[in-house]
């Protein structure tokens, strides 16, 4: 049975992720619409999203949506790090991380999503989860890091 949505973190900033997604979709001849929207309150509060959310609405060969969200830090870390580090250090610690969501995943879309994720992982300069270990969210939660790594490895082998 498939989950309806695949959502995980990427150890690269949203700019690189969006550029790689554009390249992969062009390689696969996907037809898509590209739009940006302001982050939802939940995304801003939980992930600290400051940049607009990028959404790819793939129309052909299947209908799927891909969202790329900027992630800085959750509310606990934003509060904690504001007391123990400077604004510049906080930004350096929490930059270059994104969250990607692909939906819907069902029997029809699954082969296309698998191909997309495999090619996307190959477009990055290193493993998509590799740089996450430096981020405060993953330093304090190695289980979350292992979960993200497993989510990627399930698709790319």
N, C-alpha and C positions, 0 to 999 in steps of 0.2 A: 504494500500500500504506500502511496506517495503522500508526502506532506504537501499542502497546497502552496506554501511559500518557503523558499530557501533564503535565509537571511544570516549574514555573518560579517565579521570584520575583515578589513584588508589593511595591511601594513604600509599603505601608500596613500598620499593625499588624494582628494577627490579630482583634482585636475588631471593627474596621471591616470587614474582609474577611468575617467570619462574618455580621455584620449585613446586609451587601450580598447575600451568598449566600442568606440567608433571604428577603430581599425579592424577589430574582430568582426563586427557586424558587416562591414564592407567586404571583408574577405569571404564571409559566408553568404553574401548577397541578401542580407536581411533588409527589408524595407521598414523604416521606422520614422516616427516623429520624435523630435527632441524638444523638450521644454524644461523650464526652470520654475520652481515655485518657492515661496518663502517657507522655511521649516515650520512644521506644525508645533504647537506648544509642547507636546509630549517629546518630540525630537529635540527641541531646544533645552527642555528641562533635564531630560535623562542623559542626552549625549553632548550637550553644550554646543549644538550646531549653530554656527555663526553665518555660514555661507548658504546660499540657496541650494535646495535639493534638486538634483538633476534627474529627470525622468525620461527614459526611452520607452515609447509605446511602439512595440514591434507589431507590424501589421501582416507581414508575409515572411516566411512561410507559415508561421503560427502566430496567434495573438498572445503575447506575453508583455509584461511590464518589467522594467529594470529601474530601480531607484538607487542613486548613489548619494549618500548622506555624509556630510562632514562631521567628525567626532572629535571633541576635545577631551572632556572629562565629565564624569557624573557629578551630581550635586555635592556628594560627600568630599570628593577630591578637590572640587573647585573651592569649597570652603576651607578645607584643611590646608591646601597649598597656598592659599592667599595669606596665611599666617606664617608659613615657613620658607617661602621662596619669593623672589621678585617676579614681577609680571613677565619680564623677558625670559627668565628661566622656566616659568610655568608654560609659556608658549612653546619654548624649545622642547620641553618634555612631552607636550601633548599634541604637537603638530604631526602631520603626515599619517593620519589614520582615517579610515573611512568605513562606512557600513554599506554593504550592498544587499539588496533584496530583489529576488526574482520571483514573479508570480504570474499566473497560476501555474503550478506544476501538476500535470495529470498524465494519463497514458499517452495522449497526443503530443503534448509539449515536452515530455521528459527527454526523448532523444535529442531534440534541438537544444534544450537547456544543457545537457551533458556536453555536447559538442562546444557550445558557447563557453562554458566554464573551463573546459580543458584548454581551449585556444586562448582564453583570457589569461589563465595562469601562465601560459607560455609566453605571453607578451610582456609580463613584468620582468624587471631585471633580476629578481630573485623570488623565492617562494612568497606567496601572498601573505603568509602568516609570520615570516621570519623576523621582521622588524618589530612585531608587536611586543616582544619581550622587554623592550626598553620603555614601553608606555606604563605609567603608574597603575592603570586599571589592571594590567596583566601581570605586573610585578607582584601585586598583592593577591592575585588570584590565579595561581598556576593551573588550576582546574579549568578556568575559563579559557586560558591559552590553549590547553590541550583539546578542549572542546572545539575551538575554532580550527585548530590544525586538523582535527578529525573531520570536521565538516568539509574542508577543502579536499582532504585525501579521499573521502568517499566518492567524489566526482572525478578526481584526476588520477587516482590509483596510487 
